[in-house]
Amino acid sequence: MTITRIDTGTRMSKIVKHNGTAYLCGQVGDGATVAEQTRDCLSRVEALLDNAGSSKEQILQAIIWVADMADFAEMNEVWDAWVPAGAAPARACGEAKLARPDLKVEIIVTAACAG
């Protein structure tokens, strides 16, 4: 069994690959608004997917945490524009207290990948 860990630190790896699947650590973004943070977060997701040999078209599942469900529609507007037509993954979204008070959204992605 081969498990590949990319950008591994003491606490976590940014990417773990196993059996054609890439598991990304949770991503947060910079910005003052939910839309800005979501756009930045998704940009980081894309970079990690590229590093894993995958792409947003290959996302299998996304778990999204928002600090306040009042921001759900604003986050969805950015998400909907980003997800490729016909390639929407299985997805869950819930409200959670995030690691820092300034964070408004965190996205966790699992995707198919090469090797």
Secondary structure, DSSP 8 states (H G I E B T S, - for coil): --EEEEEE-SS-EEEEEETTEEEE--B---SSSHHHHHHHHHHHHHHHHHHTT--GGGEEEEEEEES-GGGHHHHHHHHHHHS-TT---EEEEEE---SSTT--EEEEEEEE---
